[in-house]
Amino acid sequence: MFLFLEQQSLYMSSPLFVKVKEHFCKQERSFVSSLCFYFWNTNQFIVHHVYLLKQMNIFVDNKEVLLVKKVFFVVKKINLTNF
């Protein structure tokens, strides 16, 4: 899956892996996807919790594309000793 963001706020290299979860958001009355990007940075993992609202899944050249209208970033640092 390719991820296109209207706000290019990811300033690091490619993530080690990505976790995707969906849950129902009562305020938006729609499903919200939260993606956790795990980056390697010196002695820490940096976890980017990306909350995607008002998303739309389309297909371009038989590849799924996620178009994002609103993007919210919450950055949390985790020490490897506690990971």
N, CA, C and O atoms as a DFTB+ gen file, in Angstrom:
332 C
 N C O
     1  1       0.848      -1.196       0.000
     2  2       0.000       0.000       0.000
     3  2       0.883       1.244       0.000
     4  3       1.855       1.338       0.749
     5  1       0.529       2.174      -0.837
     6  2       1.229       3.455      -0.861
     7  2       0.456       4.474      -0.049
     8  3      -0.775       4.472      -0.038
     9  1       1.183       5.338       0.627
    10  2       0.558       6.327       1.507
    11  2       0.911       7.720       1.017
    12  3       2.077       8.113       1.006
    13  1      -0.113       8.461       0.611
    14  2       0.073       9.838       0.184
    15  2      -0.479      10.766       1.249
    16  3      -1.651      10.663       1.611
    17  1       0.343      11.668       1.756
    18  2      -0.081      12.592       2.797
    19  2      -0.110      14.000       2.240
    20  3       0.790      14.414       1.509
    21  1      -1.149      14.728       2.593
    22  2      -1.209      16.126       2.182
    23  2      -0.168      16.952       2.924
    24  3       0.357      17.927       2.387
    25  1       0.127      16.565       4.145
    26  2       1.138      17.263       4.937
    27  2       2.367      16.362       5.035
    28  3       2.328      15.306       5.667
    29  1       3.436      16.784       4.413
    30  2       4.656      15.977       4.425
    31  2       5.442      16.282       5.696
    32  3       6.333      17.131       5.701
    33  1       5.102      15.585       6.759
    34  2       5.728      15.852       8.054
    35  2       6.730      14.774       8.450
    36  3       7.406      14.907       9.471
    37  1       6.834      13.719       7.666
    38  2       7.803      12.681       7.995
    39  2       9.174      13.129       7.512
    40  3       9.400      13.294       6.313
    41  1      10.070      13.319       8.444
    42  2      11.357      13.926       8.131
    43  2      12.500      12.935       8.231
    44  3      13.660      13.325       8.102
    45  1      12.207      11.677       8.457
    46  2      13.271      10.699       8.641
    47  2      13.311       9.735       7.471
    48  3      12.547       9.855       6.514
    49  1      14.210       8.786       7.569
    50  2      14.345       7.799       6.515
    51  2      13.201       6.794       6.593
    52  3      12.287       6.931       7.406
    53  1      13.270       5.807       5.752
    54  2      12.191       4.830       5.684
    55  2      12.018       4.121       7.021
    56  3      12.998       3.861       7.719
    57  1      10.790       3.812       7.377
    58  2      10.557       3.143       8.661
    59  2      11.023       1.694       8.621
    60  3      11.101       1.073       7.561
    61  1      11.328       1.181       9.791
    62  2      11.670      -0.231       9.891
    63  2      10.459      -1.086       9.569
    64  3      10.556      -2.039       8.796
    65  1       9.339      -0.757      10.146
    66  2       8.094      -1.448       9.826
    67  2       6.934      -0.552      10.225
    68  3       7.105       0.424      10.956
    69  1       5.776      -0.890       9.743
    70  2       4.591      -0.069       9.968
    71  2       3.483      -0.961      10.503
    72  3       3.242      -2.052       9.985
    73  1       2.819      -0.491      11.534
    74  2       1.663      -1.195      12.080
    75  2       0.409      -0.389      11.768
    76  3       0.381       0.828      11.947
    77  1      -0.613      -1.069      11.306
    78  2      -1.856      -0.399      10.934
    79  2      -2.989      -0.960      11.785
    80  3      -3.163      -2.174      11.891
    81  1      -3.744      -0.068      12.380
    82  2      -4.911      -0.473      13.155
    83  2      -6.076       0.439      12.799
    84  3      -5.889       1.614      12.485
    85  1      -7.272      -0.117      12.852
    86  2      -8.460       0.681      12.591
    87  2      -9.393       0.589      13.787
    88  3      -9.539      -0.469      14.399
    89  1     -10.014       1.697      14.107
    90  2     -11.021       1.706      15.149
    91  2     -12.071       2.740      14.793
    92  3     -11.842       3.620      13.963
    93  1     -13.218       2.625      15.427
    94  2     -14.321       3.527      15.120
    95  2     -14.203       4.792      15.954
    96  3     -14.040       4.726      17.172
    97  1     -14.283       5.938      15.300
    98  2     -14.174       7.228      15.975
    99  2     -15.575       7.811      16.111
   100  3     -16.232       8.102      15.111
   101  1     -16.024       7.977      17.338
   102  2     -17.385       8.466      17.556
   103  2     -17.556       9.914      17.105
   104  3     -18.599      10.282      16.566
   105  1     -16.528      10.732      17.327
   106  2     -16.651      12.140      16.950
   107  2     -16.768      12.296      15.435
   108  3     -17.584      13.078      14.945
   109  1     -15.961      11.559      14.710
   110  2     -15.995      11.656      13.253
   111  2     -17.085      10.777      12.649
   112  3     -17.454      10.935      11.485
   113  1     -17.597       9.841      13.466
   114  2     -18.590       8.872      12.997
   115  2     -18.078       8.105      11.778
   116  3     -18.807       7.860      10.817
   117  1     -16.842       7.749      11.851
   118  2     -16.247       6.990      10.760
   119  2     -15.048       6.221      11.305
   120  3     -14.599       6.449      12.429
   121  1     -14.553       5.320      10.496
   122  2     -13.397       4.546      10.910
   123  2     -12.124       5.360      10.733
   124  3     -11.959       6.080       9.748
   125  1     -11.241       5.233      11.693
   126  2      -9.977       5.969      11.683
   127  2      -8.844       4.951      11.689
   128  3      -8.864       3.990      12.457
   129  1      -7.875       5.168      10.840
   130  2      -6.693       4.313      10.812
   131  2      -5.564       4.991      11.560
   132  3      -5.286       6.171      11.351
   133  1      -4.928       4.250      12.416
   134  2      -3.753       4.777      13.110
   135  2      -2.550       3.955      12.674
   136  3      -2.527       2.734      12.834
   137  1      -1.567       4.625      12.129
   138  2      -0.353       3.965      11.665
   139  2       0.789       4.309      12.598
   140  3       0.983       5.472      12.950
   141  1       1.541       3.305      12.997
   142  2       2.696       3.522      13.861
   143  2       3.952       3.251      13.044
   144  3       4.203       2.117      12.635
   145  1       4.730       4.288      12.813
   146  2       5.980       4.155      12.083
   147  2       7.122       4.003      13.081
   148  3       7.314       4.855      13.948
   149  1       7.869       2.928      12.957
   150  2       8.978       2.679      13.864
   151  2      10.288       2.991      13.140
   152  3      10.657       2.311      12.183
   153  1      10.980       4.026      13.607
   154  2      12.239       4.437      12.994
   155  2      13.402       4.070      13.903
   156  3      13.259       3.979      15.122
   157  1      14.548       3.862      13.284
   158  2      15.755       3.623      14.054
   159  2      16.527       4.930      14.135
   160  3      16.880       5.508      13.107
   161  1      16.789       5.397      15.342
   162  2      17.515       6.652      15.518
   163  2      18.425       6.503      16.731
   164  3      17.958       6.553      17.868
   165  1      19.705       6.324      16.497
   166  2      20.711       6.101      17.541
   167  2      20.261       4.970      18.453
   168  3      20.193       3.824      18.007
   169  1      19.953       5.251      19.705
   170  2      19.606       4.194      20.660
   171  2      18.111       4.079      20.904
   172  3      17.695       3.442      21.871
   173  1      17.313       4.670      20.065
   174  2      15.886       4.700      20.355
   175  2      15.058       4.336      19.137
   176  3      15.471       4.510      17.990
   177  1      13.886       3.830      19.432
   178  2      12.838       3.790      18.426
   179  2      12.026       5.071      18.562
   180  3      11.692       5.488      19.671
   181  1      11.717       5.681      17.452
   182  2      10.807       6.819      17.471
   183  2       9.503       6.360      16.839
   184  3       9.472       5.936      15.684
   185  1       8.447       6.450      17.598
   186  2       7.158       5.951      17.149
   187  2       6.305       7.131      16.720
   188  3       6.012       8.023      17.516
   189  1       5.914       7.127      15.465
   190  2       5.031       8.165      14.965
   191  2       3.619       7.586      14.906
   192  3       3.332       6.689      14.113
   193  1       2.759       8.108      15.745
   194  2       1.359       7.707      15.685
   195  2       0.659       8.662      14.728
   196  3       0.527       9.852      15.015
   197  1       0.221       8.150      13.617
   198  2      -0.379       8.981      12.585
   199  2      -1.862       8.643      12.517
   200  3      -2.244       7.526      12.171
   201  1      -2.676       9.610      12.848
   202  2      -4.113       9.399      12.833
   203  2      -4.673       9.953      11.534
   204  3      -4.547      11.145      11.252
   205  1      -5.284       9.096      10.755
   206  2      -5.751       9.464       9.429
   207  2      -7.272       9.570       9.453
   208  3      -7.969       8.587       9.705
   209  1      -7.771      10.755       9.191
   210  2      -9.208      10.976       9.190
   211  2      -9.687      11.257       7.773
   212  3      -8.957      11.806       6.947
   213  1     -10.933      10.867       7.512
   214  2     -11.553      11.100       6.206
   215  2     -10.682      10.531       5.099
   216  3     -10.309      11.229       4.156
   217  1     -10.368       9.264       5.231
   218  2      -9.517       8.621       4.246
   219  2     -10.357       8.065       3.099
   220  3     -11.564       7.862       3.233
   221  1      -9.706       7.829       1.993
   222  2     -10.369       7.257       0.839
   223  2      -9.406       6.304       0.159
   224  3      -8.300       6.690      -0.220
   225  1      -9.828       5.067       0.006
   226  2      -8.988       4.070      -0.643
   227  2      -9.359       3.985      -2.118
   228  3     -10.523       3.781      -2.464
   229  1      -8.370       4.141      -2.977
   230  2      -8.594       4.006      -4.406
   231  2      -7.511       3.101      -4.973
   232  3      -6.571       2.725      -4.274
   233  1      -7.651       2.761      -6.229
   234  2      -6.665       1.908      -6.877
   235  2      -6.090       2.629      -8.089
   236  3      -6.829       3.125      -8.940
   237  1      -4.769       2.681      -8.157
   238  2      -4.068       3.276      -9.286
   239  2      -3.122       2.220      -9.838
   240  3      -2.232       1.742      -9.135
   241  1      -3.319       1.864     -11.091
   242  2      -2.493       0.825     -11.719
   243  2      -2.500      -0.446     -10.872
   244  3      -1.461      -1.063     -10.641
   245  1      -3.691      -0.819     -10.418
   246  2      -3.883      -2.042      -9.629
   247  2      -3.152      -2.018      -8.291
   248  3      -2.938      -3.066      -7.681
   249  1      -2.768      -0.825      -7.830
   250  2      -2.124      -0.703      -6.526
   251  2      -2.994       0.167      -5.636
   252  3      -3.480       1.220      -6.049
   253  1      -3.179      -0.289      -4.418
   254  2      -4.038       0.444      -3.492
   255  2      -3.355       1.729      -3.036
   256  3      -2.182       1.717      -2.663
   257  1      -4.078       2.812      -3.069
   258  2      -3.558       4.115      -2.670
   259  2      -4.467       4.678      -1.591
   260  3      -5.691       4.654      -1.722
   261  1      -3.865       5.184      -0.529
   262  2      -4.614       5.765       0.577
   263  2      -4.471       7.280       0.516
   264  3      -3.383       7.817       0.724
   265  1      -5.565       7.960       0.233
   266  2      -5.554       9.417       0.195
   267  2      -6.004       9.947       1.546
   268  3      -7.026       9.517       2.083
   269  1      -5.245      10.873       2.087
   270  2      -5.479      11.346       3.445
   271  2      -5.827      12.822       3.408
   272  3      -5.140      13.617       2.766
   273  1      -6.896      13.184       4.099
   274  2      -7.322      14.578       4.153
   275  2      -6.811      15.284       5.398
   276  3      -6.429      16.453       5.335
   277  1      -6.799      14.596       6.515
   278  2      -6.323      15.193       7.760
   279  2      -5.271      14.278       8.364
   280  3      -5.444      13.060       8.406
   281  1      -4.195      14.863       8.824
   282  2      -3.107      14.079       9.398
   283  2      -2.713      14.689      10.733
   284  3      -2.487      15.894      10.837
   285  1      -2.632      13.840      11.754
   286  2      -2.221      14.295      13.077
   287  2      -1.058      13.429      13.538
   288  3      -1.129      12.201      13.499
   289  1      -0.001      14.074      13.969
   290  2       1.190      13.353      14.392
   291  2       1.391      13.485      15.898
   292  3       1.284      14.576      16.458
   293  1       1.681      12.373      16.536
   294  2       2.079      12.365      17.936
   295  2       3.377      11.573      18.007
   296  3       3.414      10.394      17.655
   297  1       4.424      12.216      18.456
   298  2       5.740      11.582      18.473
   299  2       6.052      11.121      19.889
   300  3       5.886      11.867      20.854
   301  1       6.503       9.895      19.990
   302  2       6.851       9.327      21.290
   303  2       8.167       8.568      21.149
   304  3       8.324       7.747      20.245
   305  1       9.099       8.843      22.036
   306  2      10.388       8.161      22.016
   307  2      10.377       7.024      23.033
   308  3       9.908       7.175      24.161
   309  1      10.903       5.897      22.606
   310  2      10.949       4.723      23.473
   311  2      12.394       4.270      23.585
   312  3      13.077       4.078      22.579
   313  1      12.845       4.103      24.798
   314  2      14.195       3.602      25.009
   315  2      14.228       2.103      24.725
   316  3      13.296       1.378      25.072
   317  1      15.296       1.649      24.098
   318  2      15.381       0.238      23.730
   319  2      15.390      -0.677      24.942
   320  3      14.957      -1.825      24.844
   321  1      15.869      -0.204      26.073
   322  2      15.899      -1.050      27.261
   323  2      14.489      -1.357      27.752
   324  3      14.264      -2.368      28.417
   325  1      13.547      -0.487      27.425
   326  2      12.166      -0.710      27.844
   327  2      11.311      -1.298      26.737
   328  3      10.112      -1.511      26.917
   329  1      11.920      -1.559      25.599
   330  2      11.140      -2.012      24.449
   331  2      10.931      -3.510      24.523
   332  3      10.294      -4.088      23.643
